[in-house]
Amino acid sequence: MTAREQPANAFLLGGPPHISKTERTRVVDNPSEVVKLRHGNQYEHFTPTGEQTEADEGTLLVFRWSGCTRVAE
């Protein structure tokens, strides 16, 4: 089963409002690591909270926005 076929297991909470619901609900391989979402010329960082939320996809781990960094050139 590829990552695209796996059911979502994480929800990214907070951060810039232009991040779509589709981008916020995703597959995370290691639930104890920070998730980095590339947006334009920066990465949005989401930290695991240990919390869970219910969604259409099922029970999802919650990752909360913790900041951003620029992409290295």
Distance bins in CASP14 RR format, pairs under 12 A and 6 or more apart:
PFRMAT RR
TARGET T0000
AUTHOR 0000-0000-0000
RMODE 2
METHOD distances of the structure
MODEL  1
1 7 0 0 0 0 1 0 0 0 0 0 0
1 27 0 0 0 0 0 1 0 0 0 0 0
2 27 0 0 0 0 1 0 0 0 0 0 0
3 9 0 0 0 0 0 1 0 0 0 0 0
3 26 0 0 0 0 1 0 0 0 0 0 0
3 27 1 0 1 0 0 0 0 0 0 0 0
3 28 0 0 0 0 1 0 0 0 0 0 0
3 29 1 0 0 1 0 0 0 0 0 0 0
4 26 0 0 0 0 0 1 0 0 0 0 0
4 27 0 0 0 0 1 0 0 0 0 0 0
5 27 0 0 0 0 1 0 0 0 0 0 0
6 26 0 0 0 0 1 0 0 0 0 0 0
6 27 1 0 1 0 0 0 0 0 0 0 0
6 28 0 0 0 0 1 0 0 0 0 0 0
6 29 0 0 0 0 1 0 0 0 0 0 0
6 57 0 0 0 0 0 1 0 0 0 0 0
7 25 0 0 0 0 1 0 0 0 0 0 0
7 26 0 0 0 0 0 1 0 0 0 0 0
7 27 1 0 0 1 0 0 0 0 0 0 0
7 28 0 0 0 0 0 1 0 0 0 0 0
7 55 0 0 0 0 0 1 0 0 0 0 0
7 56 0 0 0 0 0 1 0 0 0 0 0
7 57 1 0 0 1 0 0 0 0 0 0 0
7 58 1 0 0 1 0 0 0 0 0 0 0
7 59 0 0 0 0 0 1 0 0 0 0 0
7 60 0 0 0 0 1 0 0 0 0 0 0
8 21 0 0 0 0 0 1 0 0 0 0 0
8 22 0 0 0 0 1 0 0 0 0 0 0
8 23 0 0 0 0 0 1 0 0 0 0 0
8 24 0 0 0 0 1 0 0 0 0 0 0
8 25 1 0 1 0 0 0 0 0 0 0 0
8 26 1 0 1 0 0 0 0 0 0 0 0
8 27 1 0 1 0 0 0 0 0 0 0 0
8 28 0 0 0 0 1 0 0 0 0 0 0
8 53 0 0 0 0 0 1 0 0 0 0 0
8 55 1 0 0 1 0 0 0 0 0 0 0
8 56 0 0 0 0 1 0 0 0 0 0 0
8 57 1 0 1 0 0 0 0 0 0 0 0
8 58 0 0 0 0 1 0 0 0 0 0 0
8 59 0 0 0 0 0 1 0 0 0 0 0
8 60 1 0 0 1 0 0 0 0 0 0 0
8 61 0 0 0 0 1 0 0 0 0 0 0
8 63 0 0 0 0 0 1 0 0 0 0 0
9 25 0 0 0 0 1 0 0 0 0 0 0
9 26 0 0 0 0 1 0 0 0 0 0 0
9 27 1 0 1 0 0 0 0 0 0 0 0
9 28 1 0 1 0 0 0 0 0 0 0 0
9 29 0 0 0 0 1 0 0 0 0 0 0
9 30 0 0 0 0 0 1 0 0 0 0 0
9 31 1 0 0 1 0 0 0 0 0 0 0
9 35 0 0 0 0 0 1 0 0 0 0 0
9 48 0 0 0 0 0 1 0 0 0 0 0
9 52 0 0 0 0 1 0 0 0 0 0 0
9 53 0 0 0 0 0 1 0 0 0 0 0
9 55 0 0 0 0 0 1 0 0 0 0 0
9 57 0 0 0 0 1 0 0 0 0 0 0
9 58 0 0 0 0 1 0 0 0 0 0 0
9 59 0 0 0 0 1 0 0 0 0 0 0
9 60 1 0 0 1 0 0 0 0 0 0 0
9 61 1 0 0 1 0 0 0 0 0 0 0
9 62 0 0 0 0 0 1 0 0 0 0 0
9 63 0 0 0 0 0 1 0 0 0 0 0
10 23 0 0 0 0 0 1 0 0 0 0 0
10 24 0 0 0 0 1 0 0 0 0 0 0
10 25 1 0 0 1 0 0 0 0 0 0 0
10 26 1 0 1 0 0 0 0 0 0 0 0
10 27 1 0 0 1 0 0 0 0 0 0 0
10 28 1 0 1 0 0 0 0 0 0 0 0
10 29 0 0 0 0 1 0 0 0 0 0 0
10 30 0 0 0 0 0 1 0 0 0 0 0
10 31 1 0 0 1 0 0 0 0 0 0 0
10 32 0 0 0 0 0 1 0 0 0 0 0
10 33 0 0 0 0 0 1 0 0 0 0 0
10 34 0 0 0 0 0 1 0 0 0 0 0
10 35 1 0 0 1 0 0 0 0 0 0 0
10 37 0 0 0 0 0 1 0 0 0 0 0
10 46 0 0 0 0 1 0 0 0 0 0 0
10 47 0 0 0 0 0 1 0 0 0 0 0
10 48 0 0 0 0 1 0 0 0 0 0 0
10 49 0 0 0 0 0 1 0 0 0 0 0
10 50 0 0 0 0 0 1 0 0 0 0 0
10 51 0 0 0 0 0 1 0 0 0 0 0
10 52 0 0 0 0 1 0 0 0 0 0 0
10 53 0 0 0 0 1 0 0 0 0 0 0
10 55 0 0 0 0 0 1 0 0 0 0 0
10 57 0 0 0 0 1 0 0 0 0 0 0
10 58 0 0 0 0 0 1 0 0 0 0 0
10 59 0 0 0 0 0 1 0 0 0 0 0
10 60 1 0 1 0 0 0 0 0 0 0 0
10 61 1 0 1 0 0 0 0 0 0 0 0
10 62 1 0 0 1 0 0 0 0 0 0 0
10 63 1 0 1 0 0 0 0 0 0 0 0
10 64 0 0 0 0 0 1 0 0 0 0 0
11 19 0 0 0 0 0 1 0 0 0 0 0
11 21 0 0 0 0 1 0 0 0 0 0 0
11 22 0 0 0 0 0 1 0 0 0 0 0
11 23 0 0 0 0 0 1 0 0 0 0 0
11 24 1 0 1 0 0 0 0 0 0 0 0
11 25 1 0 1 0 0 0 0 0 0 0 0
11 26 0 0 0 0 1 0 0 0 0 0 0
11 27 0 0 0 0 0 1 0 0 0 0 0
11 28 0 0 0 0 1 0 0 0 0 0 0
11 31 0 0 0 0 0 1 0 0 0 0 0
11 35 0 0 0 0 0 1 0 0 0 0 0
11 46 0 0 0 0 1 0 0 0 0 0 0
11 48 0 0 0 0 0 1 0 0 0 0 0
11 49 0 0 0 0 0 1 0 0 0 0 0
11 50 0 0 0 0 0 1 0 0 0 0 0
11 51 0 0 0 0 1 0 0 0 0 0 0
11 52 0 0 0 0 1 0 0 0 0 0 0
11 53 1 0 1 0 0 0 0 0 0 0 0
11 54 0 0 0 0 1 0 0 0 0 0 0
11 55 1 0 0 1 0 0 0 0 0 0 0
11 56 0 0 0 0 0 1 0 0 0 0 0
11 57 0 0 0 0 1 0 0 0 0 0 0
11 58 0 0 0 0 0 1 0 0 0 0 0
11 59 0 0 0 0 1 0 0 0 0 0 0
11 60 1 0 1 0 0 0 0 0 0 0 0
11 61 1 0 0 1 0 0 0 0 0 0 0
11 62 1 0 1 0 0 0 0 0 0 0 0
11 63 1 0 0 1 0 0 0 0 0 0 0
11 64 0 0 0 0 1 0 0 0 0 0 0
11 65 0 0 0 0 0 1 0 0 0 0 0
12 19 1 0 0 1 0 0 0 0 0 0 0
12 20 0 0 0 0 0 1 0 0 0 0 0
12 21 0 0 0 0 1 0 0 0 0 0 0
12 22 0 0 0 0 0 1 0 0 0 0 0
12 23 1 0 0 1 0 0 0 0 0 0 0
12 24 1 0 1 0 0 0 0 0 0 0 0
12 25 1 0 0 1 0 0 0 0 0 0 0
12 26 1 0 0 1 0 0 0 0 0 0 0
12 27 0 0 0 0 0 1 0 0 0 0 0
12 28 0 0 0 0 1 0 0 0 0 0 0
12 34 0 0 0 0 0 1 0 0 0 0 0
12 35 1 0 0 1 0 0 0 0 0 0 0
12 36 0 0 0 0 0 1 0 0 0 0 0
12 37 1 0 0 1 0 0 0 0 0 0 0
12 39 0 0 0 0 0 1 0 0 0 0 0
12 44 1 0 0 1 0 0 0 0 0 0 0
12 45 0 0 0 0 1 0 0 0 0 0 0
12 46 1 0 1 0 0 0 0 0 0 0 0
12 47 0 0 0 0 0 1 0 0 0 0 0
12 48 0 0 0 0 0 1 0 0 0 0 0
12 49 0 0 0 0 0 1 0 0 0 0 0
12 53 0 0 0 0 0 1 0 0 0 0 0
12 55 0 0 0 0 0 1 0 0 0 0 0
12 60 0 0 0 0 1 0 0 0 0 0 0
12 61 0 0 0 0 0 1 0 0 0 0 0
12 62 0 0 0 0 1 0 0 0 0 0 0
12 63 1 0 1 0 0 0 0 0 0 0 0
12 64 0 0 0 0 1 0 0 0 0 0 0
12 65 1 0 0 1 0 0 0 0 0 0 0
12 66 0 0 0 0 0 1 0 0 0 0 0
12 67 0 0 0 0 0 1 0 0 0 0 0
13 19 0 0 0 0 0 1 0 0 0 0 0
13 21 0 0 0 0 0 1 0 0 0 0 0
13 24 1 0 0 1 0 0 0 0 0 0 0
13 25 0 0 0 0 0 1 0 0 0 0 0
13 35 0 0 0 0 0 1 0 0 0 0 0
13 44 0 0 0 0 0 1 0 0 0 0 0
13 46 1 0 0 1 0 0 0 0 0 0 0
13 47 0 0 0 0 0 1 0 0 0 0 0
13 48 0 0 0 0 0 1 0 0 0 0 0
13 49 1 0 0 1 0 0 0 0 0 0 0
13 50 0 0 0 0 0 1 0 0 0 0 0
13 51 0 0 0 0 1 0 0 0 0 0 0
13 52 0 0 0 0 0 1 0 0 0 0 0
13 53 0 0 0 0 1 0 0 0 0 0 0
13 55 0 0 0 0 0 1 0 0 0 0 0
13 60 0 0 0 0 1 0 0 0 0 0 0
13 61 0 0 0 0 0 1 0 0 0 0 0
13 62 1 0 1 0 0 0 0 0 0 0 0
13 63 1 0 0 1 0 0 0 0 0 0 0
13 64 1 0 1 0 0 0 0 0 0 0 0
13 65 1 0 0 1 0 0 0 0 0 0 0
13 66 0 0 0 0 0 1 0 0 0 0 0
14 23 0 0 0 0 0 1 0 0 0 0 0
14 24 0 0 0 0 1 0 0 0 0 0 0
14 37 0 0 0 0 0 1 0 0 0 0 0
14 44 0 0 0 0 1 0 0 0 0 0 0
14 45 0 0 0 0 0 1 0 0 0 0 0
14 46 0 0 0 0 1 0 0 0 0 0 0
14 47 0 0 0 0 0 1 0 0 0 0 0
14 49 0 0 0 0 0 1 0 0 0 0 0
14 62 0 0 0 0 0 1 0 0 0 0 0
14 63 0 0 0 0 1 0 0 0 0 0 0
14 64 1 0 0 1 0 0 0 0 0 0 0
14 65 1 0 1 0 0 0 0 0 0 0 0
14 66 0 0 0 0 1 0 0 0 0 0 0
14 67 0 0 0 0 1 0 0 0 0 0 0
14 68 0 0 0 0 0 1 0 0 0 0 0
15 23 0 0 0 0 0 1 0 0 0 0 0
15 24 0 0 0 0 1 0 0 0 0 0 0
15 37 0 0 0 0 1 0 0 0 0 0 0
15 39 0 0 0 0 1 0 0 0 0 0 0
15 42 0 0 0 0 0 1 0 0 0 0 0
15 44 1 0 0 1 0 0 0 0 0 0 0
15 45 0 0 0 0 1 0 0 0 0 0 0
15 46 0 0 0 0 1 0 0 0 0 0 0
15 47 0 0 0 0 0 1 0 0 0 0 0
15 63 0 0 0 0 0 1 0 0 0 0 0
15 64 0 0 0 0 1 0 0 0 0 0 0
15 65 1 1 0 0 0 0 0 0 0 0 0
15 66 0 0 0 0 1 0 0 0 0 0 0
15 67 1 0 0 1 0 0 0 0 0 0 0
15 68 0 0 0 0 1 0 0 0 0 0 0
16 23 0 0 0 0 0 1 0 0 0 0 0
16 24 0 0 0 0 0 1 0 0 0 0 0
16 37 0 0 0 0 1 0 0 0 0 0 0
16 39 1 0 0 1 0 0 0 0 0 0 0
16 40 0 0 0 0 0 1 0 0 0 0 0
16 42 0 0 0 0 1 0 0 0 0 0 0
16 43 0 0 0 0 0 1 0 0 0 0 0
16 44 1 0 0 1 0 0 0 0 0 0 0
16 45 0 0 0 0 0 1 0 0 0 0 0
16 46 0 0 0 0 0 1 0 0 0 0 0
16 65 0 0 0 0 1 0 0 0 0 0 0
16 67 0 0 0 0 1 0 0 0 0 0 0
16 68 0 0 0 0 1 0 0 0 0 0 0
17 23 0 0 0 0 0 1 0 0 0 0 0
17 24 0 0 0 0 0 1 0 0 0 0 0
17 39 0 0 0 0 0 1 0 0 0 0 0
17 44 0 0 0 0 0 1 0 0 0 0 0
17 65 0 0 0 0 0 1 0 0 0 0 0
18 24 0 0 0 0 0 1 0 0 0 0 0
18 37 0 0 0 0 0 1 0 0 0 0 0
18 39 1 0 0 1 0 0 0 0 0 0 0
18 40 0 0 0 0 0 1 0 0 0 0 0
18 44 0 0 0 0 0 1 0 0 0 0 0
19 25 0 0 0 0 0 1 0 0 0 0 0
19 26 0 0 0 0 0 1 0 0 0 0 0
19 35 0 0 0 0 0 1 0 0 0 0 0
19 37 1 0 0 1 0 0 0 0 0 0 0
19 38 0 0 0 0 0 1 0 0 0 0 0
19 39 1 0 0 1 0 0 0 0 0 0 0
19 40 0 0 0 0 0 1 0 0 0 0 0
19 42 0 0 0 0 0 1 0 0 0 0 0
19 44 1 0 0 1 0 0 0 0 0 0 0
19 46 0 0 0 0 1 0 0 0 0 0 0
19 63 0 0 0 0 0 1 0 0 0 0 0
19 65 0 0 0 0 1 0 0 0 0 0 0
19 68 0 0 0 0 0 1 0 0 0 0 0
20 26 0 0 0 0 0 1 0 0 0 0 0
20 37 0 0 0 0 0 1 0 0 0 0 0
20 39 0 0 0 0 0 1 0 0 0 0 0
21 55 0 0 0 0 1 0 0 0 0 0 0
21 56 0 0 0 0 0 1 0 0 0 0 0
21 57 0 0 0 0 0 1 0 0 0 0 0
21 60 0 0 0 0 0 1 0 0 0 0 0
22 37 0 0 0 0 0 1 0 0 0 0 0
22 56 0 0 0 0 0 1 0 0 0 0 0
22 57 0 0 0 0 0 1 0 0 0 0 0
23 35 0 0 0 0 0 1 0 0 0 0 0
23 37 1 0 0 1 0 0 0 0 0 0 0
23 38 0 0 0 0 0 1 0 0 0 0 0
23 39 0 0 0 0 1 0 0 0 0 0 0
23 44 0 0 0 0 1 0 0 0 0 0 0
23 46 0 0 0 0 0 1 0 0 0 0 0
24 35 0 0 0 0 0 1 0 0 0 0 0
24 37 0 0 0 0 1 0 0 0 0 0 0
24 39 0 0 0 0 0 1 0 0 0 0 0
24 44 0 0 0 0 0 1 0 0 0 0 0
24 46 0 0 0 0 1 0 0 0 0 0 0
24 53 0 0 0 0 0 1 0 0 0 0 0
24 55 0 0 0 0 1 0 0 0 0 0 0
24 57 0 0 0 0 0 1 0 0 0 0 0
24 60 0 0 0 0 1 0 0 0 0 0 0
24 62 0 0 0 0 0 1 0 0 0 0 0
24 63 0 0 0 0 1 0 0 0 0 0 0
24 64 0 0 0 0 0 1 0 0 0 0 0
24 65 0 0 0 0 0 1 0 0 0 0 0
25 35 0 0 0 0 0 1 0 0 0 0 0
25 37 0 0 0 0 0 1 0 0 0 0 0
25 53 0 0 0 0 0 1 0 0 0 0 0
25 55 1 0 0 1 0 0 0 0 0 0 0
25 56 0 0 0 0 1 0 0 0 0 0 0
25 57 1 0 0 1 0 0 0 0 0 0 0
25 58 0 0 0 0 1 0 0 0 0 0 0
25 60 1 0 0 1 0 0 0 0 0 0 0
25 61 0 0 0 0 0 1 0 0 0 0 0
25 62 0 0 0 0 0 1 0 0 0 0 0
25 63 0 0 0 0 0 1 0 0 0 0 0
26 35 1 0 0 1 0 0 0 0 0 0 0
26 36 0 0 0 0 0 1 0 0 0 0 0
26 37 0 0 0 0 1 0 0 0 0 0 0
26 46 0 0 0 0 1 0 0 0 0 0 0
26 55 0 0 0 0 0 1 0 0 0 0 0
26 57 0 0 0 0 1 0 0 0 0 0 0
26 60 0 0 0 0 1 0 0 0 0 0 0
26 61 0 0 0 0 0 1 0 0 0 0 0
26 63 0 0 0 0 1 0 0 0 0 0 0
27 35 0 0 0 0 0 1 0 0 0 0 0
27 57 0 0 0 0 0 1 0 0 0 0 0
27 60 0 0 0 0 0 1 0 0 0 0 0
27 61 0 0 0 0 0 1 0 0 0 0 0
28 34 0 0 0 0 0 1 0 0 0 0 0
28 35 1 0 1 0 0 0 0 0 0 0 0
28 36 0 0 0 0 0 1 0 0 0 0 0
28 37 0 0 0 0 0 1 0 0 0 0 0
28 46 0 0 0 0 1 0 0 0 0 0 0
28 47 0 0 0 0 0 1 0 0 0 0 0
28 48 0 0 0 0 1 0 0 0 0 0 0
28 60 0 0 0 0 1 0 0 0 0 0 0
28 61 1 0 0 1 0 0 0 0 0 0 0
28 62 0 0 0 0 0 1 0 0 0 0 0
28 63 1 0 0 1 0 0 0 0 0 0 0
29 35 0 0 0 0 1 0 0 0 0 0 0
29 61 0 0 0 0 0 1 0 0 0 0 0
30 48 0 0 0 0 1 0 0 0 0 0 0
30 61 0 0 0 0 0 1 0 0 0 0 0
30 63 0 0 0 0 0 1 0 0 0 0 0
31 46 0 0 0 0 0 1 0 0 0 0 0
31 47 0 0 0 0 0 1 0 0 0 0 0
31 48 1 0 1 0 0 0 0 0 0 0 0
31 49 0 0 0 0 0 1 0 0 0 0 0
31 50 0 0 0 0 1 0 0 0 0 0 0
31 51 0 0 0 0 0 1 0 0 0 0 0
31 52 0 0 0 0 0 1 0 0 0 0 0
31 60 0 0 0 0 0 1 0 0 0 0 0
31 61 1 0 1 0 0 0 0 0 0 0 0
31 62 0 0 0 0 0 1 0 0 0 0 0
31 63 0 0 0 0 1 0 0 0 0 0 0
32 47 0 0 0 0 0 1 0 0 0 0 0
32 48 1 0 1 0 0 0 0 0 0 0 0
32 49 0 0 0 0 0 1 0 0 0 0 0
32 50 0 0 0 0 1 0 0 0 0 0 0
32 61 0 0 0 0 1 0 0 0 0 0 0
32 63 0 0 0 0 0 1 0 0 0 0 0
33 45 0 0 0 0 0 1 0 0 0 0 0
33 46 0 0 0 0 0 1 0 0 0 0 0
33 47 0 0 0 0 1 0 0 0 0 0 0
33 48 1 0 0 1 0 0 0 0 0 0 0
33 61 0 0 0 0 0 1 0 0 0 0 0
33 63 0 0 0 0 1 0 0 0 0 0 0
34 43 0 0 0 0 1 0 0 0 0 0 0
34 44 0 0 0 0 0 1 0 0 0 0 0
34 45 1 0 1 0 0 0 0 0 0 0 0
34 46 1 0 0 1 0 0 0 0 0 0 0
34 47 1 0 1 0 0 0 0 0 0 0 0
34 48 1 0 0 1 0 0 0 0 0 0 0
34 49 0 0 0 0 0 1 0 0 0 0 0
34 63 1 0 0 1 0 0 0 0 0 0 0
34 64 0 0 0 0 0 1 0 0 0 0 0
34 65 0 0 0 0 0 1 0 0 0 0 0
34 66 1 0 0 1 0 0 0 0 0 0 0
34 67 0 0 0 0 1 0 0 0 0 0 0
34 68 0 0 0 0 0 1 0 0 0 0 0
34 69 0 0 0 0 0 1 0 0 0 0 0
35 43 0 0 0 0 1 0 0 0 0 0 0
35 44 0 0 0 0 1 0 0 0 0 0 0
35 45 1 0 0 1 0 0 0 0 0 0 0
35 46 1 0 1 0 0 0 0 0 0 0 0
35 47 0 0 0 0 1 0 0 0 0 0 0
35 48 0 0 0 0 1 0 0 0 0 0 0
35 49 0 0 0 0 0 1 0 0 0 0 0
35 61 0 0 0 0 1 0 0 0 0 0 0
35 62 0 0 0 0 0 1 0 0 0 0 0
35 63 1 0 1 0 0 0 0 0 0 0 0
35 64 0 0 0 0 0 1 0 0 0 0 0
35 65 0 0 0 0 1 0 0 0 0 0 0
35 66 0 0 0 0 1 0 0 0 0 0 0
35 67 0 0 0 0 0 1 0 0 0 0 0
36 42 0 0 0 0 1 0 0 0 0 0 0
36 43 1 0 1 0 0 0 0 0 0 0 0
36 44 1 0 0 1 0 0 0 0 0 0 0
36 45 1 0 1 0 0 0 0 0 0 0 0
36 46 1 0 0 1 0 0 0 0 0 0 0
36 47 0 0 0 0 0 1 0 0 0 0 0
36 63 0 0 0 0 0 1 0 0 0 0 0
36 65 0 0 0 0 0 1 0 0 0 0 0
36 66 0 0 0 0 0 1 0 0 0 0 0
36 67 0 0 0 0 0 1 0 0 0 0 0
36 68 0 0 0 0 1 0 0 0 0 0 0
36 69 0 0 0 0 1 0 0 0 0 0 0
36 71 0 0 0 0 0 1 0 0 0 0 0
37 43 1 0 0 1 0 0 0 0 0 0 0
37 44 1 0 1 0 0 0 0 0 0 0 0
37 45 0 0 0 0 1 0 0 0 0 0 0
37 46 1 0 0 1 0 0 0 0 0 0 0
37 63 0 0 0 0 1 0 0 0 0 0 0
37 65 0 0 0 0 1 0 0 0 0 0 0
37 66 0 0 0 0 0 1 0 0 0 0 0
37 67 0 0 0 0 0 1 0 0 0 0 0
37 68 0 0 0 0 1 0 0 0 0 0 0
37 69 0 0 0 0 0 1 0 0 0 0 0
37 71 0 0 0 0 0 1 0 0 0 0 0
38 44 1 0 0 1 0 0 0 0 0 0 0
38 45 0 0 0 0 0 1 0 0 0 0 0
38 68 0 0 0 0 0 1 0 0 0 0 0
38 69 0 0 0 0 0 1 0 0 0 0 0
38 70 0 0 0 0 0 1 0 0 0 0 0
38 71 1 0 0 1 0 0 0 0 0 0 0
38 72 0 0 0 0 0 1 0 0 0 0 0
39 45 0 0 0 0 0 1 0 0 0 0 0
39 46 0 0 0 0 0 1 0 0 0 0 0
39 65 0 0 0 0 0 1 0 0 0 0 0
39 67 0 0 0 0 0 1 0 0 0 0 0
39 68 1 0 0 1 0 0 0 0 0 0 0
39 69 0 0 0 0 0 1 0 0 0 0 0
39 70 0 0 0 0 0 1 0 0 0 0 0
39 71 0 0 0 0 1 0 0 0 0 0 0
40 68 0 0 0 0 0 1 0 0 0 0 0
40 70 0 0 0 0 1 0 0 0 0 0 0
40 71 1 0 0 1 0 0 0 0 0 0 0
41 68 0 0 0 0 0 1 0 0 0 0 0
41 69 0 0 0 0 0 1 0 0 0 0 0
41 70 1 0 0 1 0 0 0 0 0 0 0
41 71 1 0 1 0 0 0 0 0 0 0 0
41 72 0 0 0 0 0 1 0 0 0 0 0
41 73 0 0 0 0 1 0 0 0 0 0 0
42 67 0 0 0 0 1 0 0 0 0 0 0
42 68 1 0 1 0 0 0 0 0 0 0 0
42 69 1 0 0 1 0 0 0 0 0 0 0
42 70 1 0 1 0 0 0 0 0 0 0 0
42 71 1 0 0 1 0 0 0 0 0 0 0
42 72 0 0 0 0 0 1 0 0 0 0 0
42 73 0 0 0 0 0 1 0 0 0 0 0
43 65 0 0 0 0 0 1 0 0 0 0 0
43 66 0 0 0 0 0 1 0 0 0 0 0
43 67 0 0 0 0 1 0 0 0 0 0 0
43 68 1 0 0 1 0 0 0 0 0 0 0
43 69 1 0 1 0 0 0 0 0 0 0 0
43 70 1 0 0 1 0 0 0 0 0 0 0
43 71 1 0 0 1 0 0 0 0 0 0 0
43 72 0 0 0 0 1 0 0 0 0 0 0
44 63 0 0 0 0 0 1 0 0 0 0 0
44 64 0 0 0 0 0 1 0 0 0 0 0
44 65 1 0 0 1 0 0 0 0 0 0 0
44 66 0 0 0 0 1 0 0 0 0 0 0
44 67 1 0 0 1 0 0 0 0 0 0 0
44 68 1 0 1 0 0 0 0 0 0 0 0
44 69 0 0 0 0 1 0 0 0 0 0 0
44 70 0 0 0 0 0 1 0 0 0 0 0
44 71 0 0 0 0 0 1 0 0 0 0 0
45 63 0 0 0 0 1 0 0 0 0 0 0
45 64 0 0 0 0 1 0 0 0 0 0 0
45 65 1 0 0 1 0 0 0 0 0 0 0
45 66 1 0 1 0 0 0 0 0 0 0 0
45 67 1 0 1 0 0 0 0 0 0 0 0
45 68 1 0 0 1 0 0 0 0 0 0 0
45 69 1 0 0 1 0 0 0 0 0 0 0
45 70 0 0 0 0 0 1 0 0 0 0 0
46 61 0 0 0 0 0 1 0 0 0 0 0
46 62 0 0 0 0 1 0 0 0 0 0 0
46 63 1 1 0 0 0 0 0 0 0 0 0
46 64 1 0 0 1 0 0 0 0 0 0 0
46 65 1 0 1 0 0 0 0 0 0 0 0
46 66 1 0 0 1 0 0 0 0 0 0 0
46 67 0 0 0 0 1 0 0 0 0 0 0
46 68 0 0 0 0 0 1 0 0 0 0 0
47 61 0 0 0 0 0 1 0 0 0 0 0
47 62 0 0 0 0 1 0 0 0 0 0 0
47 63 1 0 0 1 0 0 0 0 0 0 0
47 64 1 0 1 0 0 0 0 0 0 0 0
47 65 0 0 0 0 1 0 0 0 0 0 0
47 66 1 0 1 0 0 0 0 0 0 0 0
47 67 0 0 0 0 1 0 0 0 0 0 0
48 60 0 0 0 0 0 1 0 0 0 0 0
48 61 1 0 0 1 0 0 0 0 0 0 0
48 62 1 0 0 1 0 0 0 0 0 0 0
48 63 1 0 1 0 0 0 0 0 0 0 0
48 64 0 0 0 0 1 0 0 0 0 0 0
48 65 0 0 0 0 0 1 0 0 0 0 0
48 66 0 0 0 0 1 0 0 0 0 0 0
49 60 0 0 0 0 0 1 0 0 0 0 0
49 61 1 0 0 1 0 0 0 0 0 0 0
49 62 1 0 1 0 0 0 0 0 0 0 0
49 63 1 0 0 1 0 0 0 0 0 0 0
49 64 1 0 1 0 0 0 0 0 0 0 0
49 65 0 0 0 0 0 1 0 0 0 0 0
49 66 0 0 0 0 0 1 0 0 0 0 0
50 60 0 0 0 0 0 1 0 0 0 0 0
50 61 1 0 0 1 0 0 0 0 0 0 0
50 62 1 0 0 1 0 0 0 0 0 0 0
50 63 0 0 0 0 1 0 0 0 0 0 0
50 64 0 0 0 0 1 0 0 0 0 0 0
51 59 0 0 0 0 0 1 0 0 0 0 0
51 60 0 0 0 0 1 0 0 0 0 0 0
51 61 1 0 0 1 0 0 0 0 0 0 0
51 62 1 0 1 0 0 0 0 0 0 0 0
51 63 0 0 0 0 1 0 0 0 0 0 0
51 64 0 0 0 0 1 0 0 0 0 0 0
52 58 0 0 0 0 1 0 0 0 0 0 0
52 59 1 0 1 0 0 0 0 0 0 0 0
52 60 1 0 0 1 0 0 0 0 0 0 0
52 61 1 0 1 0 0 0 0 0 0 0 0
52 62 1 0 0 1 0 0 0 0 0 0 0
52 63 0 0 0 0 0 1 0 0 0 0 0
53 59 1 0 0 1 0 0 0 0 0 0 0
53 60 1 0 1 0 0 0 0 0 0 0 0
53 61 0 0 0 0 1 0 0 0 0 0 0
53 62 1 0 1 0 0 0 0 0 0 0 0
53 63 0 0 0 0 0 1 0 0 0 0 0
53 64 0 0 0 0 0 1 0 0 0 0 0
54 60 1 0 0 1 0 0 0 0 0 0 0
54 61 0 0 0 0 0 1 0 0 0 0 0
54 62 0 0 0 0 0 1 0 0 0 0 0
55 61 0 0 0 0 0 1 0 0 0 0 0
55 62 0 0 0 0 0 1 0 0 0 0 0
END
